[in-house]
Amino acid sequence: MEHWLWIILAALFFECKGQDTVTQPTGDVTAAEGDTITLNCTFETSSLTPTLFWYKQEENDFPKYMLKCFSKTVDHAPEIHKDRFHAEIKEKSVPLKIQKLAVQSCCVLCTLLTPQ
C-alpha cells in the first residue's frame, strides 16, 4: 500500500475521539458591590489532562484571557488579581470564584476547554 495512504488512515484512526463539551448555566448573575460570587461551569472530556480557560468580555470589546486551570495548577493573566479571582478543576467542574465585586466586574464570562 502506498505510504501516503497509510498516513491518511492513521490520521483518521487517531481523530476518532469522543466529543468534549463545556456547559455554563444561562442567565445573568446579580450581586452587590463587594460581594463574593461563584460561577459554575461543568465539562465532559475524554482527556485525562484537560486545560480549562476563563475569559471575560466587556461591553463592545473582544474576549480577554483571565486564567487557565490544568491539573492542580492555576495560571492567571498578569492583570488579573489572584486575591479576587480563583478557579480550580474539581472532578468535572471548574467554578470561578470572584471576590470583592466591583462595577468594572460587569462582563460576560466564558469557559473554554482544551483537551491535551
N, C-alpha and C positions, 0 to 999 in steps of 0.2 A: 504494500500500500504506500502511496506517496507520502513523503514527510509532512507536507502542509496539511494533508487530510488528518493525520494523527494530531496535529496541533489544534485543529478545529474541533475534533471530537473531544480532546482533553479539555478545551475551553468550555464546551457545552456541558460536560460532566461536572466540572467544578463550579459552574454557575448555578446549578440546580440546588438552591437553598430555600429554607423556609422564609416566610415574609416577616419582616421586622415592623413593629408598629409602636407609635407613641400616642398616648391618649391624655388630653388635658380636659378638665371639666370646663364646660362652656359657661358664659355669663361673666358679669362684672363682679369684682370683689370691692366692697366699700368698707373703709375703716377711717378712723380719726387720725389726725396728725399725731405722731408719737407712738402709735400703736405698733404691735407686732402681728404679722400675718404669716400664714404658711400656705403656699400654692402647691397643689398636688399635681403630680404627673406620674403616670404609670407607663410601663413599656413591656413589650414582648420581643424577644430576640433569641435566635439560635446561637448567638455568640457567647462564649464563655467569659470574654473580657470586653463588654461594651463600654463605649465612651459616650456620655451624655453632656450636651451643651445647653446652657441657658442664654437666651438673647433677650434684649429689650428693644422695643421700638416706640419711640416717642412720636407725637403727632407730626405729620409731614416730614418724617425722617426715615431712614433705612434701618433695618435691624443691626444692632451692635452687640458684639460678643461681651458677655458678662463673666461667665465662668464655665469650667468643664469639670466633670466628675468621671474618674476612672479608677477601678479597684477601690482602694481606701484613700485615694488622693483627690484633692480639690485644688484646681489652679484658677485663680482669679485674674481678670484683666487688671492692668496696673491702676486704672482709675476707679475700680470697684473697691469699696471699703469692706475688708474682711470682717469687721466687727458688726456690720449691718446686714450683709448678705451671706447666707450659708446654705449649702446643699450637700447631700451625700447620698450615694446609692444605698438603698435599703431593700434587699431582695429584688422585687420588680417595680420599685418606685424610686423617684428622685425628687422629693419635695424641696421647694425653695423657701427658706425662712427669711423674711425681711423684717428687720427691727428698726425702730425709730423712724416710722414712716414720715415722709416729708412731701410737700406739694409737688416737688420735682420727681417723686416716685410714681407719678401718674404716667402709665405707659402700657403697652401691650407686651406681655412676657410670653415667650415660647420656648419649647424644648426641641432639640434635635438629637437623634440617636445615630451614632456611627459604629456599626459592628466592626470588630477587629479580627 
